[in-house]
Structure formats: structure tokens, C-alpha cells
Amino acid sequence: MVSGYGLKIKMKRNSSTKKEQQFWAFTFLFFPLMLLAIFVFIPILFSLGISFFNWELMASQQNFLGVNNYIEIFGDKIFYKAMLNTVLYTIGVVPIQTMLALFLAFVMNQKIRGRVFFRTAFYIPAVTSSVVTSIIFVAIYSKEGLLNSILGNFGFAANDWLTNPHTALISIMMLNIWTTSGYFMVSFLAGLQNIPNSLYEAAKLEGASRRQQFWHITVPMVRPVTYFVVVMSLIGCFQVFDQVFVMSDGGPNNATTTMAYYVYQNAFRYFRLGYGAATAIVLAGIIMIVTVIQKKYFPPNPY
Amino acid sequence: MVKSTLKYLILAFSLALIASCIRDKENTIRFSSWQSSPSEKRLTDSLLHCFSKKYPEYNVKFELIPGNYSEKIQLMLGTHSAPQVFYIKDFVAPSYLRYDVLQPLNEYIDKDTSFDIDDFYPQFLDAFTKNGIIYGIPKDFGCFVLFYNTDMFKAAGINDPPKDWAELEEFSRKLTKDANSDGKIDQYGIVVEPSIDKLMPFVFQNMGSFQDKDGNLTLNTPEFLEALEYYYGLYKKNIATIPTDVSMNNTEEVFGRKRAAMVISGGWFVPQLKDQYTDVNYKVAFLPKGKQMATIAFTVSYSSPKENLLKEESWKLLSYLTGKEGMKVWTSTGIAMPTRKSIAAQLDYINHPEYKYFMGSVDFAKVFQVEYNERWYSITQSAMQAIFYEEADIPQKLKQMEDDMKSLRIKK
């Protein structure tokens, strides 16, 4: 604490009035806040506004519709399909991805040979552009592609993963699990390194096995990180867009139309910006509700 | 210290402000298009070069839009920043024409005596005309014809391309074979695609249509159903394949890699065959006849936004590009077919061994446009996929398509 004390004294001596400090604080905050306002806050308010209009980009006049867009959403079959797809996608991806990330981090935290190599290998998909990974996976999933030729060795019939309506969504889920578990592995690694070694040593003395250590020390101790990871990946899953855009265009037969993709389609393909905005607001609402529920029933720190 | 920081901030701001004010010269005509191949880009450049040589007093700036073209143009029109001259595809034209965003060209056409609007094939002009007002001038056209692999035809003992539906099926059966007898078919008769634009020629050949004259949908009709059943039947009977079944991106690739003996494609496929698939010996033919000869044609217009400070200048460029001089430069490489009768005659495409099938198709080709919100395309695409991938019941799908599309009709 000595150094902290020293700093305090130094601050007092060199530094300035409160007013000046505030000036600097706002000077530094000004640009980020302005950028956030221009690119985030104002657009959010704007899209909320236009969701009440029959807003068409090229029309000279926009008609006010009130809540009619929202009423239409509730009768829109494709919207329900998109919502179902998104929920299925999230349910499929988030738990597997979180568990895989934690498991990878746990393994990477051990002293094993080639640890740095594996860490890099698992993290590379996270820093690769999603468009690039999507294109690679289009090739892997194709009928004469890598996945089928591997499965063919075990006697499975070739399946066209992305054009078969039963496997298209699962294929995109698998891709996403692969790309993002590496990313969340890093979060977990940071969390793991904060767990004091003494806990493990004590457990070892008591005769706890590796598995017991994992379930009774590691898992509870990284709970705040788990919370962060689950929230982030929930939001990411609800917004999944680029993989769908590149790999399947929402097809076949809307099997991979997700909510974010449907928003895009309405706004920019069907010339209906207002309706697109309304679907985006509904999506935002759903994400908010899910996050609140999660916070209430699965708090980051229950102890 | 505070003061000097403020000074820098102000300086930075004014710099940013100045930077945003630097604009193009006042009379610069901005021109946008997409680009389907590098050679098309080169051709566009040289065409614009010809224009500026002839009219050095005009500045033209070419702003290429490499992807998501329609979305981008839409945004630019909506935000009042559209280029002065740009492409519009026939396919999306109805959606643009219903808004008051494009410049009516009639007065310029009437004034400009050298332009000669009657020289154009009427169906291409009609694609960009609404209630007698012309909103775009068709720059060129392409249409679906049949490409067939002459080596495969010879090996199967067939001399001529199929002339009607019965022959198309018969030949496809003969041409489908498992060369190495491993139980997997190596060569299919024809490659098709679960897509509405490949289906429509068959519908038109069967005297069917997508919409009737009053704009009502005619999907749920015997003519449409029969065409779809025939088209899907080729695939179902295993004498046709689809690109995804052989891990390829499009039908052209399947033909180019010799996995199918026939493909329905357009003039844009010719350069690809010459550069990429040099070992494929092929010939071109008209699409086989159903109850009548029919195919669909594709055309693209040059249009101008209504909100435009350089209307005269824009017309100058537009009329040059679609005029007799510009169109001759553009179509002389065969990248696309001319929409002016006089140019077709000048270039003698009517007698060209390949191009004569494109030019000859003009007599019975229809431009396929749908007067419904763009969503109609997603709906038909989904239905086609359901039929091909999930073996959905065809009559039921057609009925469902009509129901889903009814509310999307564009109001006149």
C-alpha cells in the first residue's frame, strides 16, 4: 500500500483543481461519446421512430402507421420461423460453446507441451474474418466436401449440409461454436489465472481428484466470467447474420433465416425500412428480456 | 495548457470541416455500375474514354459499386446522393418505377432527333416504361439459350440439339451415364437449378405465365403446374442434376467441368467457356420448344435520378452510351447483345454462328418482371427449394405461393 500512498501525495502536489480535472475528463470522453452518439444512440432512437412509419427509402413521403408494423409482425409466418430459428440456434450454440471454451481454457491452463501452439490454434478462428471462415465452411460442408469424405469413411451417406433443410441450421451452429469458443477461451483463461493456487493445493491434500477439482473449484470460481461469456454469446447468437448471409442466404426454404437476417431482408431487399426497423426493435426487446431473466435467475456472483 | 488544447481541438475540427467540403468539380457527372467481370470493367472504362474524347467539356467520374448493388443505389436515392447515371436491372425495375425517383426521359428523347428511339426492340424499352413514360434506356440484353457439349452428344450418337420437351427428356436420359460403373452417375443429361428464372422459360413455353394482364397471379394454373412438374421431373427422374448435388456453385460450372451435357445459360457464359473451360467443345441452340417457342431475356438500363442538378449533362452521357455510337462500342465485343436493331444489323450478329441464337430469340423472348414487392422472389425461391430439397407437394406449394404473395402487389 506504500506505493499507493506515494501516488496520492504526488497527485496532490502536482495536480490541479477539481475543475481542471473535470475538463480533462470530458475532453477525453468527448470524442468517444460523440462517436457513440452518432453511430449508436441516435440510430437506435431513429430506428425506433421509423418503426412506426411505412418508411420506404425512396418514397418522397413517409406514412405514419402507428403500431401497424408491430401488428403485422405478429401475423408474419416468416418472422415466427426466423424467431424459432434464432432461439434454436441460441439454445444449440451457447451451452456447448461455453462448456467447450471453459474446457479448452482448463486444459490450456495445465502445463502441457505445446501449450502456446494450441492456444494460438484455438484462438485463430476468433480473429479470422467471419466471411472468410464462412466461405471455408461452405467448401467443407458441400456434397463432395471434406466433412462428407470423412463421414464417408465411416459409412455415412453424403449429405449436402447447407441445402438440406434439416442440417443447414445445425451446420451454421457448428461453425459458430468453432469460431467463438476460442475467443471465449481467452476470457476463461484470464478467469482461471485469478484462482489462487492454494485452493487447488488444499484440495489435493484432501485427496480431491482432477475432476473434482474442476467441478468444485474451477467452475464456481470462474462464475463471474461464465456470466460474462453467456451474456455475450447470447447477444451474439441472437444477432447472428454474417454466416447466414454468406453461407445460405436464409435458405433452404427459410431454414436458416434468423431474425437479424430477416431485418436486413425487409429493410434493404424488400424496400420496407419501417417494417425492418420494427422487427429490429422486437429483436432488441427479446435480447433485453433474455438478459434480464438471466441476470435475475443466474446472477454472476451468488455468494 | 487548457487554452492550447482548445486551439488544437479547433484546428482539428476546422480541418475535418474543410476535408468534408472538398467536392468534385461542379459539372462532374457521376456514373455507377456493377461489374460482372474484369473485362466488363475495362470495356466500361474504354467506353467512357470514348465519351470524354468526343465531349471533352464534360467530366465523368466512374464510381464502381462492387457488391449489393440494388441496396446501395436504393440508399443513395433515399439519401439524395445518387450518381447522375446508373444501371438498373429489369428484374428490380418495377420496384424503382413505383417511386417517383427516376427522371422521365421522354422530353429529352423527343428533343434529341439523332437518338431514334424507334430503333430499339420494344420489349426491352417496355421494361423501363410505365404509363408511357420512359425511365431508362436499355443498354443491352441477354437471354437464356441452350448450351450443349458436342463431344458428349457425339458419344451418345445424337447429332442435333433437342427441339422439344420430349426430345429434351429423351436426350437427357441417353446422356446420363455412370462411366466407371461405381453406382454413381458421372454425367447428367442436363443441369437445372431450383430457381424461378430457370423455370420461367418452361412456363412461357407451356403458354403459362406468372401474372396475367391485370396483374393477378397465375401460378395456380394447369399451364404453370405442368411446366414445373416437367422441369422438376427431369431432376426427379435422375437425368438432370443441380449444382449443389455435385458440390458446385452454379449450373455453368457443372457444364464447364463436364458433369452435365446441357445447360441453360446466357451470353455471359461464352467468355467463361473460352477462358476457363477451354477443353469443352460446345454449341449453342434455341431452348427446346414446348407448346410454343419461348425464353426469358434480361436487360439493363441506364437511368438518371429525378433529383439531379445536371440533367442536360446526364442526358448527354446517357444518350451517348445508348446511342448508335456508344452501343456499337459496348456490344462489338459480344459481351452482350445490342438492343438497337440497327446495331444488330451493322455488327451482323444475325448471321454469327453463336450470337444468331441470342438475336434470334428476340422474336419470342419475354422480359421477366413481376409487379409485386421484392419479397415475391424470396417466396418463390423458398418454394422451389422446398420442392427440390424436401419433395414438397407441387400443387399445394403453388397455391401457398399465391396466398403468400397476394398482399405484396405493387399499387399502380
Contacts between the chains, C-beta under 8 A, distances in Angstrom:
chain1	res1	chain2	res2	distance
A	20	B	2	7.1
A	23	B	2	6.3
A	27	B	5	6.8
A	27	B	9	7.8
A	56	B	99	7.1
A	57	B	74	5.5
A	57	B	75	6.5
A	57	B	77	7.0
A	57	B	78	3.2
A	57	B	79	7.9
A	58	B	74	6.2
A	58	B	77	5.0
A	58	B	78	5.3
A	58	B	96	7.3
A	58	B	99	4.1
A	58	B	101	4.8
A	59	B	99	5.5
A	59	B	100	8.0
A	60	B	99	7.7
A	60	B	100	5.9
A	77	B	404	7.8
A	142	B	244	7.3
A	142	B	247	4.0
A	143	B	244	6.3
A	143	B	245	5.9
A	143	B	246	6.8
A	143	B	247	4.6
A	144	B	246	6.8
A	144	B	247	3.8
A	145	B	247	6.1
A	160	B	244	5.2
A	160	B	245	6.8
A	162	B	244	7.7
A	163	B	244	4.6
A	163	B	385	7.5
A	163	B	389	5.8
A	164	B	389	6.4
A	165	B	385	7.7
A	165	B	386	7.8
A	165	B	389	5.8
A	165	B	390	5.8
A	250	B	378	7.5
A	251	B	381	6.9
A	251	B	382	6.9
A	251	B	385	5.5
A	252	B	382	7.7
A	252	B	385	4.0
A	252	B	386	7.6
A	252	B	389	5.1
A	252	B	390	8.0
A	253	B	382	4.6
A	253	B	383	7.7
A	253	B	385	4.5
A	253	B	386	4.3
A	253	B	389	6.9
A	253	B	390	6.6
A	254	B	382	5.4
A	265	B	375	7.9
A	265	B	378	6.8
A	268	B	68	7.8
A	268	B	71	4.4
A	268	B	74	6.9
A	268	B	75	7.8
A	269	B	70	7.9
A	269	B	71	7.2
A	269	B	374	5.5
A	269	B	375	7.6
A	269	B	378	7.5
A	270	B	373	5.7
A	270	B	374	4.8
A	270	B	375	4.6
A	270	B	378	8.0
A	271	B	74	6.9
A	271	B	95	5.8
A	271	B	373	6.9
A	271	B	374	6.1
A	272	B	373	7.6
